[in-house]
Structures are given as structure tokens and as C-alpha cells.
């Protein structure tokens, strides 16, 4: 069915759903394309990889809504994660990968809009709840403990007691996390999980383990020179038992699909499809395995 819905109109529809809780001064905004162009369909993905963009093109979805920017750098004055040095536009534009990706976007008339801080702040918390359902934790949520972690978007779950190794295997299989990593004694039994998708800094993990009842952290991408080391010391000190690192894509993909489902509740003129970026890494077994 023909529609005159523009990309800018889609963004305004999203803003109207969030209403007065919409935050300004964020990293969000149009990254590429014509905001006044007619939308043929909408794709959501946690990051707009070339493969995700190609999938959107194949489905005739010309508006991509993602949490991360397309060109591997913060594009405005707001920095959402620790950065050890963003490449200049001059360096970026000289890159053949940048040129290839930009040409793909331009040739197919794609429009890219970044939805980041306000996405994380949605009352329904699709990032967390979709991952919790994927992992089978949602029915075991400790609502009071989750509420105490609302500021960072994490959740706490009182799961049936299970050895850390078995929990890691279930987590790997449920999230298709082929390169999952684990800290802690595999034989230790755990029963209280703190869960947070995405990138995790030191302050996040400190908040997650402040509750001494938490004995294992399941997360996406911990900063390895901070959060990972803190978790290791937390375990060694005897307060925690384990950390399971899913990887960024495995932890974010369920939320991106949940975002599409949320948008379908108020955008009905065009198709809205969640695209899984998928686990990019593979596992090389030890020769001792």
C-alpha cells in the first residue's frame, strides 16, 4: 500500500510515544539520508553493519533505526561510551571500508537514525526484558532488586540453583553466543543473576554486585581493563561466584527485535522488522579440550 510517511514523521511518532519523558541533548539523530524521504519500511538493529544494511535492502526497508552509529565513531558532541580516540573525518573518509559502506547507503537511498539514550530509557526496557526472556530468566525476576538498578537498566533474577558451567551452557545456547566467556569456578552453584546487555563500565558492575545476594553477573561487553578486572577481584574476594560474558551482539539482538515489536504497535502504514546482527565471532577450542 502506498504511503507518504516520511522518516522525520516516524521519528516524531516515536517521540510522541515517549511523550514528556523524551531526553534532549543526546547522541541521537539522523546519521545518513534524507529525513523527508518517503519510508518504504523500517528495520531495527543494534548496529547498522553492512550485512544488516544489505538485509534491509533485500526487504525493501529504507529506514534503519539503530542504537549505534554507522561509521564506528561518535558523530556529535555527546559521547555515550569510553573512547580512546575517535578518528577524524579526514581519516575516516580515506578508508575504503567507509567509502564502500557510504556508497551502499547512498546508492539505495537508505536513511539511518540513531536511537540510543531514549531507547535505553523506555519504560518497557526492551533491551533488558527481551534478553531476560531469551535466556529464560524473566519469570524469576526479583522485581525489588531490579528496581534498585533501574538507573543503569539492569535486572536481578532468582533462578533455580545451578552449577556455573551449566548456566553458561544454557546461556550460550539460548542466545546463540558462540564465543561466550566465563569467569569463576565452573562447579560453583549459583542462584542469583544480575543481567545487563550491552557495553558495561566499572560503575555499572559495582552497582550490580552491591547486593551481596547476587552471585553471578551475566552481561554483554564489559570494559576488559576495568569491569572485567573488578569482577575477577569480586570473585577472588569471595563475594561473587562468576561472570558470563555474552558479547555485545548476542546481548543486544533480542532488544532490537523487541524494539521493532514495540514500534509495530503504533506504526501500521509500513512494515517494521527487527534484524539480528548475529554473533560475529567463532570459537576455537583448546587443543586440550
C-alpha positions in Angstrom: 0.0 0.0 0.0 1.4 3.4 -1.0 2.2 5.7 1.9 3.5 9.3 2.3 5.1 8.5 5.7 8.5 10.3 6.0 11.5 9.3 8.1 11.0 12.5 10.1 7.4 11.6 10.7 8.4 8.2 12.0 10.8 9.8 14.5 8.1 12.2 15.7 5.8 9.2 16.2 8.4 7.6 18.4 8.9 10.8 20.3 5.2 11.1 20.9 5.1 7.7 22.4 7.8 8.6 24.9 6.0 12.0 25.4 7.3 14.4 28.1 9.9 11.9 29.2 11.9 12.4 26.0 15.5 13.5 26.8 17.3 16.2 24.8 21.0 16.7 24.3 21.7 13.1 23.4 23.7 11.3 20.8 20.6 10.6 18.8 19.7 11.9 15.3 19.8 11.3 11.6 23.1 9.8 10.5 22.6 9.5 6.8 19.9 10.1 4.1 17.0 12.4 3.6 14.8 12.8 6.6 12.0 14.0 4.4 12.1 10.9 2.1 9.2 8.5 2.0 9.6 5.4 4.1 9.0 2.1 2.4 9.7 0.1 5.5 11.6 0.2 8.8 14.4 -2.0 10.0 15.8 -2.1 13.6 19.2 -3.4 14.5 21.5 -2.7 17.4 24.2 -1.6 15.0 24.0 -1.0 11.2 26.6 -3.3 9.9 27.0 -3.7 6.1 25.3 -7.1 6.4 22.4 -5.7 8.3 22.0 -2.9 5.7 22.1 -5.5 2.9 19.3 -7.4 4.7 17.2 -4.2 5.0 17.7 -3.5 1.3 16.6 -7.0 0.3 13.4 -6.5 2.3 12.8 -3.0 0.8 13.2 -1.3 4.2 14.8 2.0 3.6 14.8 3.4 7.2 17.3 1.8 9.6 16.9 2.6 13.3 19.9 1.5 15.4 21.4 2.1 18.7 24.9 2.6 17.3 26.1 4.9 14.5 27.1 3.5 11.1 30.7 4.7 10.9 32.3 3.3 14.1 32.6 6.7 15.8 30.5 9.2 17.8 29.3 11.7 15.3 28.3 14.5 17.7 29.3 16.2 20.9 27.7 13.6 23.1 29.9 10.5 23.9 27.9 7.5 25.2 30.9 5.2 25.9 34.5 5.4 26.8 36.5 6.5 23.7 40.3 6.1 23.4 40.3 8.4 20.3 37.7 8.8 17.5 39.2 9.0 14.0 38.9 12.3 12.3 36.5 12.6 9.3 39.5 13.1 7.1 41.0 9.7 8.2 37.6 8.1 8.1 36.7 9.3 4.5 40.0 8.0 3.2 39.1 4.4 4.4 38.0 2.1 1.6 35.5 0.4 4.1 33.9 3.8 4.8 33.7 4.5 1.1 32.1 1.1 0.4 29.5 1.5 3.2 28.7 5.1 2.4 28.1 4.2 -1.3 25.9 1.3 -0.3 23.8 3.7 1.8 23.6 6.4 -0.8 23.0 4.1 -3.8 20.0 2.5 -2.1 18.6 5.7 -0.6 18.9 4.5 2.9 18.0 6.7 5.9 19.8 6.0 9.2 18.5 7.3 12.5 20.3 6.6 15.8 18.0 5.8 18.8 20.2 5.4 21.8 19.7 7.1 25.2 15.9 7.4 24.8 15.7 3.8 23.7 17.6 2.7 26.8 15.2 4.8 28.9 12.0 3.3 27.6 9.7 2.3 30.5 9.3 -1.1 29.0 13.1 -1.6 28.9 13.1 -3.8 25.8 16.9 -4.3 25.9 16.8 -6.0 29.3 13.4 -7.7 29.2 13.9 -9.2 25.7 17.3 -10.7 26.7 15.9 -11.9 30.0 13.1 -13.8 28.2 15.6 -15.2 25.7 17.7 -16.6 28.5 14.7 -17.9 30.4 15.2 -15.5 33.4 12.2 -13.3 33.1 9.8 -15.5 35.2 12.3 -15.4 38.0 12.7 -11.7 38.3 13.4 -10.1 41.7 11.3 -7.0 41.0 12.5 -5.1 44.0 16.2 -5.7 43.3 15.6 -4.8 39.6 14.0 -1.6 40.6 17.1 -0.7 42.6 19.2 -1.0 39.4 16.7 1.0 37.2 19.2 3.8 36.7 21.6 1.5 34.7 18.8 -0.7 33.2 20.0 -4.0 34.8 17.8 -6.7 36.3 18.2 -9.3 39.0 16.7 -12.9 38.9 16.4 -15.6 41.5 16.9 -18.6 39.3 16.8 -22.3 40.4 20.3 -23.2 41.7 22.6 -24.5 39.0 26.4 -25.0 38.5 28.0 -22.1 36.8 29.2 -24.3 33.9 25.6 -25.4 33.2 24.3 -21.9 33.4 26.9 -20.8 31.0 26.0 -23.6 28.6 22.3 -22.7 28.8 23.1 -19.0 28.2 25.3 -19.8 25.2 22.6 -22.0 23.6 19.7 -19.6 24.3 21.5 -16.5 23.0 23.5 -18.3 20.3 26.6 -16.8 21.8 29.2 -18.9 20.1 32.2 -17.1 21.7 30.9 -16.8 25.3 33.5 -16.4 28.1 33.2 -17.2 31.8 35.0 -16.2 35.0 34.8 -18.4 38.1 34.8 -22.0 39.2 32.6 -24.0 36.8 31.5 -26.2 39.6 30.2 -23.4 41.9 26.4 -23.4 42.3 24.7 -20.1 41.6 21.1 -18.9 42.1 21.0 -15.1 41.8 21.8 -13.4 38.5 22.4 -9.7 37.7 21.8 -9.1 34.0 22.8 -6.2 31.8 23.0 -6.2 28.0 25.5 -4.1 26.0 28.6 -2.2 27.0 29.4 -2.2 30.7 31.7 0.1 32.6 33.1 -0.2 36.1 30.4 1.8 37.8 27.7 -0.5 36.3 29.2 -3.7 37.6 29.9 -2.1 41.0 26.2 -1.2 41.2 25.1 -4.7 40.0 27.1 -6.6 42.7 26.4 -4.1 45.6 23.6 -6.6 46.6 25.5 -9.4 48.3 22.8 -11.9 47.3 24.0 -11.6 43.6 26.5 -14.4 42.9 26.8 -14.2 39.1 26.8 -11.4 36.6 25.6 -12.1 33.0 26.5 -9.2 30.7 27.2 -8.2 27.1 30.5 -6.4 26.7 32.4 -5.4 29.9 35.2 -3.0 29.6 38.0 -5.5 29.9 40.6 -3.3 31.6 38.0 -2.1 34.2 34.8 -4.1 34.7 36.3 -7.5 33.9 39.1 -6.9 36.4 36.7 -5.7 39.1 34.6 -8.8 38.6 37.6 -11.0 38.8 38.6 -9.4 42.2 34.9 -9.6 43.4 35.0 -13.4 42.8 38.5 -13.8 44.3 37.5 -11.9 47.4 34.7 -14.4 48.0 31.7 -12.2 47.4 30.8 -13.4 43.9 31.0 -16.7 42.1 31.0 -15.9 38.4 30.7 -13.7 35.4 29.3 -14.8 32.0 30.2 -12.5 29.1 27.8 -13.0 26.2 29.4 -10.5 23.8 27.8 -7.3 22.5 25.7 -8.7 19.6 24.3 -11.7 21.4 23.2 -9.4 24.3 21.7 -6.6 22.1 20.0 -8.5 19.3 16.9 -9.6 21.3 16.3 -5.9 22.3 16.5 -4.7 18.7 13.8 -7.2 17.7 11.7 -6.2 20.7 12.0 -2.5 19.6 10.5 -3.5 16.3 7.6 -5.2 18.0 7.0 -2.0 20.1 7.1 0.2 17.0 4.6 -2.1 15.2 2.1 -1.2 18.0 1.8 2.4 16.7 3.3 2.3 13.1 1.0 0.4 10.9 1.4 2.0 7.4 4.8 0.3 6.6 6.4 -2.9 7.7 8.7 -2.8 10.7 11.3 -5.7 11.0 13.9 -6.4 13.6 17.2 -7.6 12.1 19.6 -9.7 14.2 23.2 -8.7 13.6 24.2 -12.1 14.9 27.3 -13.3 16.8 30.3 -12.2 14.7 32.8 -14.4 16.5 33.6 -18.1 16.4 35.1 -20.4 19.0 38.4 -22.1 18.5 38.6 -25.0 21.0 41.7 -25.6 23.1 44.0 -28.4 21.9 43.5 -29.8 25.4 39.7 -29.9 25.0 
